[in-house]
Each structure stands twice: as C-alpha cells, then as structure tokens.
Amino acid sequence: MIKVGEILVSDEIKEVEFVCNLEKCKGACCVEGDLGAPLEEDELETMKSIQKEVRPYITKEGAKAIKEQGPYILDEDGDYSTPTIGGKECAYALYDKQGVLKCGIEQAYLDGKISFRKPISCHLYPIRITTNKKGFEAVNYHKWDICSAACQLGQALGVPVYKFLKEPLIRKYGEVWYKELVAQIEA
C-alpha cells in the first residue's frame, strides 16, 4: 500500500499491467454488472445539465431509460449511478460500426458539445475509488475477467495501470498528487 497525501493506493496500481483492448472486449464494462456507472455527488448536476447535448449520441432505448429513470439513479445502498437499459448496458452507451460499445457522453465531449468528458468512475476504470467511514479514499485495482485482454495487452506493452490511467488520475487528484504517486512508485 502506498500513501500519497491522504489517499491510500493499492500496490496493484503499480504492479498490474493494463491497456484497454476494445477490439477484444467490445466495451463489456458498459454492459456487465448490477448497476450503471458509479457517480460522484458533484457530478449529478452535470448529468442533469448535459441531457440535451448528449441525447443525439445515445440510442433510442437509452433515451427512453433516461426519460423513465432520470439522468441518474439512487440505489438501495444510497449510491448514485447511471441508469441502465433493462438492468444491463448503461443508458448512455452506444455501439459503433464495429459493434464496440462507446460512451455517448464522451462522444459529445470529443465533438466539443460539452466540457464534461464522462463520469470519473468510467474514466478511471479499472481503478475503483472507495471511501471509508472516516472519509479517507482508497485507490484500488478492480480485477474483472472481462478485462483479461486488457491485461494481456498491458503486459505485451509493459504499461502499468498508473501510467495507463495518468490522465484520469490527474483529473481526479491533480498533477502534483500524480507526480508524487509516480515518485513513490519509481523510487
């Protein structure tokens, strides 16, 4: 375990090699699981405000799910997440011409329609952030069989999780924090 400021970072972040391989997994992380993407409370207003701009980038089924459930849901544990279509894929997902699931929010961002890239939980995946009762955050690697191709590609390229996720880690914690993480890992 590494401690950077007040954030605890799992050793797997430096040890596991990982590079998303969408050609192999087809974006399965946007479909598999019990709920949609976890959302932070400070993302909720943004999720409300981007609906008009994101709508052209999602499926009719996704738009219907959002209309019925809202731009986000509150689960039984008191956590927020994106709505899903029939308890499966994220309502904000869309398939490209190759059958790869992509994020409609991110596509709107890439086209310059919005300034919000996508929920931080999606941007950080396979990292998951947990907060304990005292408010301390822990940065953990989430191992999932659907990402085996990403682990194989990461190993082939020699890219550890903390390097693959440099941009979202900086987005979440800042450049100074990231530089300290790298300094501790590479010391």
Backbone bond lengths (Angstrom), bond angles and torsions (degrees), N, CA, C in turn:
res aa  C-N    CA-C-N  psi(-1)  N-CA   C-N-CA  omega(-1)  CA-C   N-CA-C  phi
1 M - - - 1.454 - - 1.532 108.25 -
2 I 1.308 115.22 137.74 1.463 122.95 178.46 1.522 107.36 -114.33
3 K 1.311 117.23 141.56 1.462 120.65 175.54 1.529 107.98 -114.73
4 V 1.338 115.53 120.06 1.458 121.51 178.25 1.526 106.11 -119.13
5 G 1.321 116.46 109.46 1.459 119.66 -171.41 1.510 107.93 62.18
6 E 1.309 117.45 -125.90 1.467 121.53 177.59 1.526 112.47 -100.76
7 I 1.327 116.85 10.61 1.468 121.88 -176.22 1.527 109.54 -101.83
8 L 1.335 115.70 129.59 1.457 120.98 175.54 1.519 109.14 -92.48
9 V 1.323 116.61 132.86 1.462 121.99 -176.36 1.525 108.66 -122.02
10 S 1.324 115.64 125.08 1.460 121.86 178.94 1.525 110.61 -62.94
11 D 1.334 116.54 144.74 1.464 121.07 176.73 1.532 112.05 -60.69
12 E 1.327 117.31 -26.41 1.468 120.18 -179.55 1.527 111.98 -61.79
13 I 1.326 117.94 -25.11 1.465 121.83 179.89 1.531 110.31 -61.55
14 K 1.320 116.91 -32.01 1.465 119.68 178.38 1.527 112.40 -95.19
15 E 1.334 117.19 -22.52 1.462 120.60 -173.85 1.529 113.98 -91.81
16 V 1.323 117.31 -38.56 1.464 120.96 -176.39 1.528 109.50 -78.52
17 E 1.323 115.64 134.82 1.465 121.02 176.87 1.527 108.08 -100.79
18 F 1.343 115.34 136.79 1.465 119.50 -168.84 1.516 110.37 -158.78
19 V 1.330 116.94 130.06 1.463 123.70 170.71 1.522 106.13 -143.91
20 C 1.328 117.35 119.61 1.467 120.53 -179.32 1.521 110.17 -50.38
21 N 1.325 114.27 137.56 1.456 121.16 -179.89 1.528 107.61 -126.54
22 L 1.322 116.09 76.99 1.459 121.58 -174.87 1.525 113.55 -62.09
23 E 1.319 117.25 -27.05 1.468 119.44 177.83 1.528 110.71 -62.54
24 K 1.324 116.33 -31.27 1.475 120.97 -178.21 1.526 112.15 -90.02
25 C 1.329 118.06 -47.97 1.468 120.56 -173.22 1.523 113.07 -87.26
26 K 1.332 117.52 -19.25 1.471 123.90 179.40 1.536 112.82 62.30
27 G 1.355 117.33 21.76 1.463 120.12 178.66 1.514 113.18 79.31
28 A 1.315 116.86 31.36 1.470 121.76 -175.57 1.528 113.38 -58.02
29 C 1.335 117.67 -25.71 1.467 119.66 -179.18 1.531 111.72 -65.80
30 C 1.325 117.60 -16.94 1.470 121.69 177.32 1.524 111.86 -86.73
31 V 1.342 116.85 -4.03 1.464 121.55 -178.19 1.525 111.42 -118.30
32 E 1.318 116.13 -44.85 1.465 121.00 -174.22 1.523 111.52 -73.80
33 G 1.312 115.91 156.49 1.458 121.22 176.65 1.521 111.55 109.38
34 D 1.319 115.31 176.23 1.461 121.65 -175.09 1.517 113.30 -88.32
35 L 1.327 116.95 -28.33 1.458 121.93 -174.88 1.519 110.07 -133.88
36 G 1.322 115.83 176.99 1.457 120.82 173.77 1.524 109.65 -75.70
37 A 1.314 115.79 -166.50 1.466 121.70 -178.87 1.525 110.23 -69.57
38 P 1.334 117.31 134.43 1.471 119.24 175.67 1.531 110.67 -61.60
39 L 1.323 115.94 142.63 1.459 122.12 178.38 1.514 109.91 -121.70
40 E 1.326 115.47 144.15 1.451 120.53 173.78 1.529 108.09 -87.47
41 E 1.319 116.79 151.61 1.466 120.08 -177.84 1.516 112.46 -56.77
42 D 1.341 117.26 -35.13 1.468 118.90 -179.34 1.528 112.94 -73.96
43 E 1.336 118.08 -3.99 1.460 121.67 176.22 1.537 112.42 -94.56
44 L 1.318 117.71 -11.87 1.465 120.84 -172.05 1.521 112.93 -63.64
45 E 1.329 117.64 -45.46 1.470 120.20 178.83 1.525 110.58 -62.94
46 T 1.312 116.17 -38.89 1.466 119.96 177.87 1.522 110.08 -62.57
47 M 1.332 116.95 -43.33 1.459 120.27 179.40 1.534 110.43 -59.23
48 K 1.313 117.27 -37.38 1.474 120.65 176.63 1.527 110.90 -67.24
49 S 1.330 115.74 -44.16 1.468 120.30 -170.36 1.528 114.75 -75.15
50 I 1.324 118.78 -18.10 1.471 121.11 -175.82 1.526 113.86 -95.82
51 Q 1.305 117.75 1.01 1.464 121.02 -172.60 1.529 113.72 -54.98
52 K 1.313 117.50 -47.10 1.470 121.02 -176.89 1.537 110.92 -62.11
53 E 1.324 116.47 -42.97 1.469 121.01 -177.31 1.532 112.29 -72.97
54 V 1.329 116.81 -30.90 1.464 121.16 -176.86 1.528 112.22 -83.49
55 R 1.299 117.67 -28.37 1.474 122.00 -174.55 1.534 113.39 -48.67
56 P 1.350 120.27 -43.45 1.474 118.87 -179.81 1.538 113.41 -65.48
57 Y 1.329 117.73 -12.80 1.461 121.55 -175.62 1.529 113.17 -100.53
58 I 1.319 117.91 1.84 1.460 119.87 -178.65 1.530 109.95 -118.76
59 T 1.307 115.60 167.33 1.464 120.95 -178.89 1.529 110.33 -76.50
60 K 1.324 115.85 164.25 1.464 120.96 174.98 1.522 110.33 -60.93
61 E 1.332 115.95 -38.29 1.466 120.40 178.71 1.524 110.83 -65.47
62 G 1.330 116.01 -38.82 1.462 120.53 177.39 1.516 111.51 -64.95
63 A 1.336 116.19 -44.38 1.468 120.35 178.51 1.524 110.90 -61.75
64 K 1.321 116.32 -39.04 1.476 120.47 178.76 1.528 110.41 -65.44
65 A 1.340 116.93 -43.31 1.467 120.55 179.24 1.527 110.74 -61.86
66 I 1.326 117.02 -40.77 1.466 120.88 179.30 1.524 110.00 -67.72
67 K 1.315 117.50 -39.61 1.466 120.69 178.35 1.528 110.28 -62.15
68 E 1.325 116.67 -41.10 1.467 121.49 -178.17 1.532 113.03 -76.79
69 Q 1.341 117.02 -39.18 1.460 121.22 -173.01 1.523 113.90 -101.27
70 G 1.328 116.64 -20.23 1.449 121.21 -174.40 1.521 110.35 99.27
71 P 1.346 117.40 171.93 1.462 120.94 -177.57 1.535 113.26 -69.47
72 Y 1.332 116.44 -13.50 1.468 123.03 175.17 1.520 107.42 -157.66
73 I 1.328 115.91 164.45 1.458 120.52 178.03 1.525 109.74 -124.89
74 L 1.317 115.67 159.29 1.465 123.50 173.36 1.516 106.14 -109.58
75 D 1.340 117.31 118.65 1.467 119.44 -177.18 1.527 111.60 -84.97
76 E 1.312 115.53 178.00 1.466 121.23 -176.34 1.526 113.41 -66.86
77 D 1.331 117.39 -17.28 1.475 121.02 176.86 1.521 112.05 -89.82
78 G 1.337 116.78 -1.22 1.459 120.47 -179.47 1.518 113.85 85.43
79 D 1.338 116.37 17.70 1.467 121.00 179.25 1.528 109.49 -105.95
80 Y 1.319 116.10 151.02 1.465 121.88 179.26 1.519 110.13 -96.74
81 S 1.332 115.31 146.68 1.463 120.23 175.37 1.525 109.00 -154.30
82 T 1.325 114.76 169.70 1.457 119.57 176.67 1.525 108.85 -72.54
83 P 1.327 117.46 150.92 1.458 119.54 175.81 1.530 109.94 -70.44
84 T 1.319 116.06 161.47 1.462 120.82 179.22 1.530 110.06 -123.38
85 I 1.304 114.43 164.34 1.461 121.74 174.90 1.520 106.97 -96.21
86 G 1.318 116.21 109.25 1.467 120.84 178.34 1.511 114.13 59.54
87 G 1.341 117.43 31.92 1.462 120.31 179.80 1.517 113.94 72.46
88 K 1.305 117.87 14.96 1.474 122.07 -179.09 1.527 110.47 -118.34
89 E 1.341 116.25 -106.90 1.457 119.61 -172.01 1.526 112.53 -69.67
90 C 1.304 114.38 151.41 1.458 121.92 176.63 1.529 108.98 -59.48
91 A 1.321 116.06 137.45 1.463 120.71 -179.08 1.529 112.32 -63.87
92 Y 1.321 117.65 -19.62 1.466 121.68 -179.37 1.528 112.57 -91.95
93 A 1.319 117.65 4.22 1.467 121.70 -177.80 1.520 111.21 -86.22
94 L 1.331 114.85 154.03 1.461 121.48 173.76 1.516 108.09 -145.37
95 Y 1.315 116.03 154.49 1.462 121.21 178.56 1.515 109.37 -97.44
96 D 1.337 115.72 135.31 1.462 118.60 175.09 1.531 108.82 -85.56
97 K 1.328 116.95 -175.97 1.467 121.86 -175.83 1.531 112.82 -64.93
98 Q 1.332 117.14 -21.79 1.457 121.64 179.09 1.537 112.02 -92.76
99 G 1.340 116.85 5.10 1.457 120.53 179.70 1.511 114.00 79.91
100 V 1.338 117.06 17.00 1.462 121.69 178.97 1.521 108.49 -92.67
101 L 1.313 115.48 131.24 1.454 120.43 178.24 1.523 109.15 -75.90
102 K 1.304 116.01 129.48 1.465 122.54 179.18 1.518 108.20 -125.47
103 C 1.312 116.18 170.71 1.461 122.17 -178.98 1.531 109.76 -96.04
104 G 1.324 116.37 120.97 1.462 120.57 177.92 1.513 112.33 -63.60
105 I 1.326 116.57 -33.80 1.469 120.52 177.14 1.523 109.16 -62.97
106 E 1.330 115.86 -47.71 1.466 119.94 -179.01 1.527 111.34 -64.91
107 Q 1.316 117.89 -36.44 1.463 120.01 178.62 1.527 110.49 -64.21
108 A 1.344 117.22 -40.45 1.476 120.80 176.42 1.528 109.83 -63.84
109 Y 1.328 117.00 -38.65 1.466 121.84 176.97 1.534 110.40 -63.02
110 L 1.321 116.64 -48.33 1.466 120.99 -178.26 1.528 111.94 -63.50
111 D 1.324 116.65 -28.49 1.461 121.06 176.81 1.528 112.73 -85.71
112 G 1.338 117.26 3.52 1.456 121.16 177.26 1.520 114.84 76.73
113 K 1.316 118.00 16.64 1.471 121.51 -178.80 1.526 112.39 -82.65
114 I 1.344 117.20 -28.13 1.466 122.89 -179.97 1.527 108.95 -139.83
115 S 1.327 116.30 161.90 1.469 120.24 179.79 1.531 112.41 -100.54
116 F 1.314 117.54 -2.49 1.473 123.74 179.27 1.515 108.09 -95.10
117 R 1.341 117.25 119.10 1.466 119.57 -174.73 1.516 112.48 -69.75
118 K 1.300 117.53 -53.16 1.469 125.56 177.39 1.521 106.29 177.84
119 P 1.333 118.32 168.37 1.469 118.78 178.56 1.530 110.87 -54.35
120 I 1.311 115.55 140.98 1.470 120.00 -177.52 1.526 111.26 -60.33
121 S 1.329 118.31 -31.70 1.465 119.73 179.17 1.528 111.19 -62.80
122 C 1.326 116.85 -34.75 1.470 121.11 177.71 1.530 110.36 -73.07
123 H 1.321 115.72 -43.17 1.464 121.06 -178.09 1.525 110.69 -64.04
124 L 1.332 116.79 -34.06 1.462 121.73 -178.04 1.532 114.05 -84.89
125 Y 1.316 118.08 -12.62 1.461 118.32 -173.05 1.528 111.83 -59.60
126 P 1.339 120.21 132.68 1.461 131.95 20.97 1.528 115.65 -92.40
127 I 1.300 117.46 17.06 1.468 119.29 173.25 1.519 107.87 -84.35
128 R 1.323 114.09 138.28 1.457 121.74 172.22 1.522 107.33 -121.94
129 I 1.316 115.44 136.79 1.463 122.23 178.91 1.523 107.49 -101.11
130 T 1.324 116.21 130.09 1.462 120.67 173.60 1.517 107.95 -121.47
131 T 1.322 115.72 151.40 1.459 121.55 178.73 1.515 107.92 -122.77
132 N 1.347 116.44 128.97 1.458 118.44 179.26 1.526 110.34 -84.02
133 K 1.318 116.40 178.11 1.466 121.96 -176.24 1.521 113.21 -61.57
134 K 1.318 117.07 -25.30 1.471 120.80 179.85 1.521 111.81 -88.04
135 G 1.335 116.86 -0.72 1.458 120.94 177.24 1.518 114.83 91.79
136 F 1.330 118.20 4.83 1.463 120.58 178.20 1.520 109.48 -80.60
137 E 1.323 115.87 138.27 1.457 121.12 179.23 1.518 110.92 -95.95
138 A 1.337 114.01 146.18 1.461 120.93 175.05 1.528 108.16 -125.28
139 V 1.311 115.71 135.17 1.463 123.58 179.37 1.526 106.40 -103.10
140 N 1.340 115.91 113.72 1.457 120.77 -175.20 1.520 110.94 -125.00
141 Y 1.327 114.66 148.78 1.465 121.14 173.30 1.523 107.64 -82.93
142 H 1.332 116.97 132.28 1.460 122.23 177.77 1.514 108.63 -103.27
143 K 1.314 116.00 107.62 1.463 120.79 -179.87 1.524 108.71 -83.91
144 W 1.332 115.62 130.56 1.453 121.70 -177.83 1.518 107.75 -145.78
145 D 1.312 117.13 133.17 1.467 121.68 -177.15 1.520 113.12 -56.05
146 I 1.327 117.19 -32.51 1.467 119.11 -177.89 1.529 112.34 -65.73
147 C 1.340 116.38 -12.90 1.465 120.72 179.88 1.527 112.64 -101.65
148 S 1.325 117.65 16.82 1.471 119.00 -178.78 1.530 111.58 -61.30
149 A 1.330 117.80 -36.78 1.475 120.30 178.16 1.525 110.68 -65.15
150 A 1.333 117.61 -33.99 1.467 121.52 177.84 1.522 110.34 -67.87
151 C 1.327 117.04 -37.70 1.468 120.46 177.55 1.533 110.20 -67.59
152 Q 1.317 116.74 -40.57 1.465 120.36 178.57 1.522 110.67 -64.00
153 L 1.336 117.43 -43.78 1.460 120.81 179.04 1.530 110.28 -66.02
154 G 1.320 117.08 -41.73 1.464 120.97 177.64 1.518 111.85 -59.80
155 Q 1.338 116.34 -40.99 1.466 120.79 177.99 1.523 110.42 -66.37
156 A 1.319 117.02 -43.06 1.466 120.89 -179.78 1.526 111.17 -62.21
157 L 1.343 116.21 -36.26 1.465 120.68 -178.65 1.529 113.14 -92.95
158 G 1.340 117.17 -10.53 1.456 121.36 -179.30 1.524 113.43 67.91
159 V 1.327 117.49 40.41 1.462 121.61 -176.93 1.533 110.18 -112.33
160 P 1.333 117.72 110.91 1.464 119.74 177.05 1.534 111.14 -74.44
161 V 1.333 115.28 158.80 1.467 121.96 -176.71 1.526 111.56 -52.12
162 Y 1.346 117.81 -44.72 1.466 119.19 -175.36 1.536 112.33 -64.16
163 K 1.326 118.19 -26.96 1.467 120.32 176.61 1.528 110.56 -82.46
164 F 1.331 116.57 -40.82 1.464 119.62 178.44 1.526 110.52 -60.17
165 L 1.320 117.05 -35.93 1.467 121.73 -176.18 1.528 113.08 -103.08
166 K 1.316 116.88 28.34 1.466 120.68 179.70 1.531 112.12 -54.55
167 E 1.329 117.25 -52.36 1.462 120.67 -176.61 1.536 112.89 -59.63
168 P 1.340 119.16 -50.73 1.464 117.63 179.12 1.529 113.79 -67.76
169 L 1.338 118.01 -31.57 1.466 119.14 176.10 1.527 110.32 -64.95
170 I 1.319 117.56 -39.39 1.467 120.99 176.00 1.527 109.55 -67.09
171 R 1.309 117.25 -40.73 1.473 120.32 177.13 1.528 110.92 -58.44
172 K 1.321 116.82 -40.64 1.469 121.56 -176.51 1.526 111.81 -77.37
173 Y 1.323 117.69 -47.02 1.465 121.10 -169.53 1.523 115.06 -116.10
174 G 1.314 118.67 -12.09 1.454 121.33 179.05 1.517 113.09 99.06
175 E 1.328 114.83 159.63 1.465 121.53 -176.95 1.529 112.59 -66.82
176 V 1.322 117.38 -39.81 1.466 120.50 -179.75 1.522 110.11 -61.53
177 W 1.335 115.79 -45.23 1.474 120.44 178.68 1.520 110.27 -60.46
178 Y 1.339 117.37 -45.53 1.461 120.93 -178.18 1.537 110.76 -62.51
179 K 1.324 116.52 -42.90 1.475 119.52 178.72 1.521 110.95 -61.28
180 E 1.326 117.11 -37.61 1.466 120.63 177.74 1.531 110.21 -67.15
181 L 1.335 117.43 -40.39 1.468 121.19 176.31 1.523 110.15 -57.72
182 V 1.323 116.56 -50.47 1.466 121.78 -179.43 1.529 110.42 -61.19
183 A 1.324 117.09 -42.73 1.472 120.71 179.86 1.528 110.40 -60.50
184 Q 1.320 117.77 -41.87 1.463 120.54 -179.63 1.535 111.08 -70.15
185 I 1.318 117.16 -40.67 1.453 120.47 -179.31 1.519 111.24 -67.64
186 E 1.329 116.52 -41.17 1.460 120.02 -172.97 1.525 113.95 -93.87
187 A 1.329 116.22 5.08 1.485 120.49 179.71 1.502 112.02 -65.99
